[in-house]
């Protein structure tokens, strides 16, 4: 995988290098934490790994360490609740579902606190091979088209938000398979290769910026981004707190061709409520004071502004985060 992927993985390795699995003694240390985000090499994972590196570096003299583990937007709140992880990158839309006990969660997920709003524009990409003949999701329903859809890993924001939009169009996964279609939940690197080889017609991906696999794929395969029509955008906004967005015509070297309306969410950093005030304070401090280092490793988090990171969150701020923001004078 080519130059772009190589650079992402290299950045990840640099960020994650000091985060080897801790010994039993290290795991008992009060500043040793376990953190998660999405799949390895995803932008959330890279960002959390970079934040973890800053946290461990700033507090090295006190024995701080971070263990990174892969996760998903559905599993992360549950693992925080159970105390399996201490910190996580979480999309706002799925965090609201966890707070309200709304599908895909079966009940209210408790034991969660926010510490920082990243404010990145994580858009739902609904992408088709141009030679598939698919021009809209309405057409998909009207013609009951047999398509091969890559939803993204199960439990990911890509899979869940894509399903929400399909539902708002009156299309279910069951409909797609009943029309002779197939569903794939492979990782995105695999999906890019499958699309390149003509094995996939449509793909979902949620994230900020231009995904490396689309950048790579579009260089040799014509792709089309499908719009989300206004009435559907209104439904998912009211039901799932998604925001309107636009894919600019200049994206992917201008190969988008025109502006395409869509829907998006954003991300935040969360911790389990049982994390000590000291850990939450230090992690918040690491993000705010080390923002340049985190953003250098993960440029799509360039939207992060420490002065307003305490605003617009889905859950109550952890007391340790409140302490930091008040010390800085940003929060009254």
Legacy VTK file of the C-alpha trace (Angstrom):
# vtk DataFile Version 3.0
C-alpha trace
ASCII
DATASET POLYDATA
POINTS 332 float
0.000 0.000 0.000
1.451 2.803 -1.311
2.977 6.062 -0.284
-0.002 7.627 1.503
-0.746 4.518 3.566
2.945 4.108 4.295
3.133 7.604 5.692
0.067 7.063 7.868
1.436 3.832 9.284
4.828 5.398 9.856
3.174 8.184 11.824
1.221 5.641 13.812
4.342 3.689 14.665
6.054 6.836 15.861
3.069 7.755 18.026
2.528 4.301 19.428
6.184 3.364 19.976
6.286 4.150 23.720
3.023 2.312 24.314
3.998 -1.329 24.523
1.840 -3.521 26.724
2.713 -2.686 30.345
3.979 -5.152 32.893
1.721 -6.126 35.794
3.522 -3.569 37.937
3.063 -0.850 35.338
-0.621 -1.685 34.914
-1.146 -1.006 38.627
0.466 2.434 38.349
-2.076 5.244 38.904
-1.010 7.037 35.697
-1.053 3.918 33.481
-4.079 4.014 31.187
-5.538 2.024 28.303
-6.925 4.008 25.378
-8.896 3.143 22.260
-10.411 4.697 19.154
-11.220 2.919 15.895
-9.268 0.404 13.817
-5.484 0.530 13.729
-4.242 3.077 11.141
-7.578 4.917 11.243
-7.409 8.666 11.868
-8.975 8.336 15.336
-6.463 5.675 16.360
-3.549 7.746 15.087
-4.834 10.833 16.904
-5.347 8.982 20.188
-1.915 7.360 19.885
-0.349 10.794 19.362
-2.221 12.158 22.382
-1.082 9.143 24.389
2.526 9.822 23.423
2.268 13.411 24.659
0.584 12.278 27.901
3.265 9.644 28.540
6.062 12.091 27.697
4.755 14.933 29.850
4.337 12.602 32.819
7.248 10.212 32.283
8.882 11.167 35.582
5.699 10.077 37.371
5.541 6.704 35.628
2.744 7.432 33.139
2.142 4.956 30.297
-0.514 4.349 27.657
-1.589 1.073 26.069
-3.414 1.497 22.746
-6.029 -1.048 21.664
-8.279 -0.987 18.560
-11.988 -0.311 19.038
-15.183 0.946 17.410
-17.818 3.592 18.010
-20.250 0.989 19.338
-17.825 -0.970 21.517
-15.941 2.017 22.967
-18.714 3.368 25.258
-19.461 -0.156 26.497
-15.802 -0.804 27.269
-15.533 2.517 29.085
-18.621 1.638 31.117
-17.146 -1.733 32.096
-13.758 -0.230 32.942
-11.971 -2.199 30.221
-10.490 1.018 28.816
-9.878 4.417 30.389
-10.058 6.814 27.432
-11.510 6.758 23.930
-12.061 8.795 20.807
-15.805 8.769 20.141
-18.052 10.262 17.466
-20.637 12.661 18.859
-23.604 11.007 17.160
-22.862 7.578 18.653
-22.086 9.143 22.041
-25.591 10.643 22.069
-27.050 7.221 21.258
-25.108 5.741 24.186
-26.333 8.511 26.485
-29.958 8.024 25.470
-29.924 4.232 25.227
-30.839 4.535 21.556
-29.982 1.910 18.902
-27.431 0.530 18.252
-27.233 0.458 22.082
-29.759 -1.660 23.969
-29.793 0.540 27.071
-28.336 3.737 28.487
-24.564 3.466 28.737
-23.360 5.027 31.982
-19.971 5.821 33.554
-18.960 8.191 30.732
-17.470 11.689 30.833
-16.185 13.983 28.106
-12.889 15.835 28.309
-12.357 17.561 24.940
-14.239 18.446 21.765
-12.132 17.908 18.633
-14.691 19.623 16.362
-13.530 17.827 13.232
-15.972 17.430 10.363
-16.383 13.650 10.060
-18.443 13.243 6.897
-20.311 10.157 5.752
-18.828 9.303 2.353
-21.275 7.337 0.195
-19.115 6.390 -2.758
-19.841 4.269 -5.818
-17.786 3.137 -8.754
-18.951 5.398 -11.573
-19.332 2.411 -13.879
-21.877 0.838 -11.483
-24.614 3.003 -12.978
-25.747 4.132 -9.514
-26.509 7.846 -9.413
-28.655 8.148 -6.264
-29.970 6.180 -3.300
-33.514 6.779 -4.575
-32.569 4.956 -7.774
-31.235 2.072 -5.699
-34.633 1.647 -4.052
-36.776 2.271 -7.124
-34.928 -0.251 -9.297
-34.117 -2.681 -6.451
-30.584 -2.766 -7.752
-28.347 -5.688 -6.923
-25.295 -4.046 -5.386
-22.222 -5.111 -3.473
-21.964 -2.728 -0.522
-18.931 -2.332 1.759
-20.369 -0.909 4.984
-17.132 -0.705 6.949
-16.380 -2.809 10.051
-19.416 -3.745 12.135
-19.987 -1.264 14.931
-17.990 1.475 13.224
-19.434 4.944 12.673
-19.253 4.201 8.940
-21.456 1.129 9.214
-23.937 2.663 11.673
-24.320 6.075 10.014
-24.571 4.489 6.575
-27.375 2.285 7.861
-29.145 5.319 9.339
-29.143 7.091 5.974
-30.309 3.979 4.111
-33.135 3.550 6.633
-34.211 7.155 6.061
-34.427 6.357 2.342
-36.537 3.307 3.182
-33.771 0.809 2.416
-32.614 -1.927 4.796
-29.661 -4.277 4.667
-32.209 -7.070 4.295
-33.627 -5.319 1.208
-30.180 -5.184 -0.369
-29.568 -8.909 0.090
-33.107 -9.746 -1.046
-32.411 -7.859 -4.291
-29.425 -10.130 -4.878
-26.838 -7.810 -3.369
-24.045 -8.535 -0.894
-22.728 -6.803 2.226
-19.061 -6.651 3.168
-17.627 -5.517 6.506
-13.957 -5.724 5.535
-11.421 -3.138 6.648
-10.990 -0.160 4.372
-7.689 -1.246 2.856
-9.308 -4.467 1.686
-12.349 -2.578 0.428
-10.200 -0.272 -1.705
-8.623 -3.289 -3.382
-12.009 -4.959 -3.837
-13.423 -1.817 -5.457
-10.367 -1.551 -7.677
-10.912 -5.128 -8.829
-14.626 -4.548 -9.454
-15.795 -6.672 -6.507
-17.517 -3.776 -4.696
-19.974 -1.226 -6.113
-20.643 1.064 -3.121
-18.685 2.039 -0.003
-19.409 3.864 3.260
-16.735 5.700 5.208
-17.031 8.259 8.012
-14.055 10.451 8.745
-12.501 13.876 8.354
-10.575 14.927 5.281
-9.715 12.753 2.300
-9.312 9.062 3.124
-6.046 7.594 1.841
-7.823 4.623 0.256
-10.162 6.861 -1.757
-7.199 9.010 -2.788
-5.409 5.895 -3.962
-8.446 4.330 -5.605
-9.629 7.412 -7.472
-6.251 7.737 -9.206
-7.156 4.765 -11.397
-10.888 4.160 -10.897
-13.675 6.657 -11.576
-15.686 7.255 -8.388
-18.894 9.161 -7.690
-19.989 10.574 -4.317
-23.750 10.215 -3.819
-25.646 13.127 -2.268
-27.953 12.950 0.746
-31.159 14.735 -0.223
-32.438 17.523 2.098
-35.455 15.629 3.447
-33.270 12.673 4.452
-30.645 14.982 5.968
-33.423 16.518 8.079
-34.588 13.093 9.290
-31.145 11.938 10.416
-30.409 15.327 11.955
-33.524 15.211 14.111
-33.190 11.517 14.979
-29.422 11.072 15.279
-27.945 14.563 15.672
-26.087 14.451 12.352
-25.141 17.760 10.744
-25.433 18.981 7.161
-22.140 19.144 5.280
-20.738 19.603 1.799
-18.061 17.669 -0.067
-16.291 20.452 -1.944
-15.672 20.081 -5.667
-11.952 20.685 -5.061
-11.522 17.530 -2.972
-9.388 14.662 -4.293
-7.517 16.922 -6.662
-10.743 18.281 -8.129
-11.986 14.846 -9.136
-15.172 15.374 -7.119
-16.210 17.657 -9.995
-19.006 19.398 -8.082
-20.141 20.123 -4.554
-22.054 17.200 -3.046
-24.363 17.631 -0.020
-24.019 15.103 2.777
-24.213 14.551 6.528
-21.521 14.514 9.175
-20.708 14.224 12.842
-17.638 15.198 14.883
-15.406 13.569 17.467
-14.504 14.034 21.094
-12.193 12.442 23.658
-14.001 10.657 26.487
-12.951 8.887 29.676
-14.675 6.528 32.058
-16.123 8.363 35.045
-14.009 6.269 37.424
-10.747 7.648 36.054
-9.042 9.678 38.773
-9.224 13.446 38.703
-5.437 13.487 38.356
-5.438 11.298 35.215
-8.271 13.271 33.573
-6.511 16.535 34.398
-3.196 15.343 32.959
-4.800 13.885 29.826
-6.694 17.134 29.177
-3.514 19.115 29.788
-1.608 16.851 27.394
-4.130 17.452 24.613
-4.377 21.201 25.108
-0.694 21.950 25.714
0.538 19.325 23.242
-2.018 20.118 20.540
0.643 21.016 17.962
2.331 17.633 18.353
-0.969 15.760 18.161
-2.065 17.682 15.070
1.332 17.186 13.426
0.781 13.428 13.691
-2.895 13.651 12.728
-3.548 16.804 10.651
-7.298 16.144 10.349
-7.538 17.126 14.019
-6.397 20.628 13.095
-9.874 21.841 14.066
-9.060 21.299 17.752
-8.990 24.556 19.725
-7.951 24.182 23.388
-9.722 27.372 24.477
-13.142 26.032 23.442
-12.543 22.285 23.819
-14.790 22.190 26.887
-17.838 23.362 24.949
-20.445 21.467 22.907
-19.824 18.037 24.401
-22.333 15.200 24.731
-21.523 14.265 28.336
-20.672 16.068 31.528
-17.042 17.098 31.747
-14.898 14.973 34.029
-13.954 16.985 37.162
-10.272 16.667 36.238
-10.942 18.323 32.872
-13.007 21.042 34.568
-10.067 21.749 36.889
-7.692 22.216 33.948
-10.010 24.441 31.895
-10.731 26.640 34.925
-7.047 26.930 35.781
-6.407 28.199 32.257
-9.228 30.733 32.631
-11.102 29.357 29.610
-13.989 28.047 31.668
-15.587 30.170 34.365
LINES 1 333
332 0 1 2 3 4 5 6 7 8 9 10 11 12 13 14 15 16 17 18 19 20 21 22 23 24 25 26 27 28 29 30 31 32 33 34 35 36 37 38 39 40 41 42 43 44 45 46 47 48 49 50 51 52 53 54 55 56 57 58 59 60 61 62 63 64 65 66 67 68 69 70 71 72 73 74 75 76 77 78 79 80 81 82 83 84 85 86 87 88 89 90 91 92 93 94 95 96 97 98 99 100 101 102 103 104 105 106 107 108 109 110 111 112 113 114 115 116 117 118 119 120 121 122 123 124 125 126 127 128 129 130 131 132 133 134 135 136 137 138 139 140 141 142 143 144 145 146 147 148 149 150 151 152 153 154 155 156 157 158 159 160 161 162 163 164 165 166 167 168 169 170 171 172 173 174 175 176 177 178 179 180 181 182 183 184 185 186 187 188 189 190 191 192 193 194 195 196 197 198 199 200 201 202 203 204 205 206 207 208 209 210 211 212 213 214 215 216 217 218 219 220 221 222 223 224 225 226 227 228 229 230 231 232 233 234 235 236 237 238 239 240 241 242 243 244 245 246 247 248 249 250 251 252 253 254 255 256 257 258 259 260 261 262 263 264 265 266 267 268 269 270 271 272 273 274 275 276 277 278 279 280 281 282 283 284 285 286 287 288 289 290 291 292 293 294 295 296 297 298 299 300 301 302 303 304 305 306 307 308 309 310 311 312 313 314 315 316 317 318 319 320 321 322 323 324 325 326 327 328 329 330 331
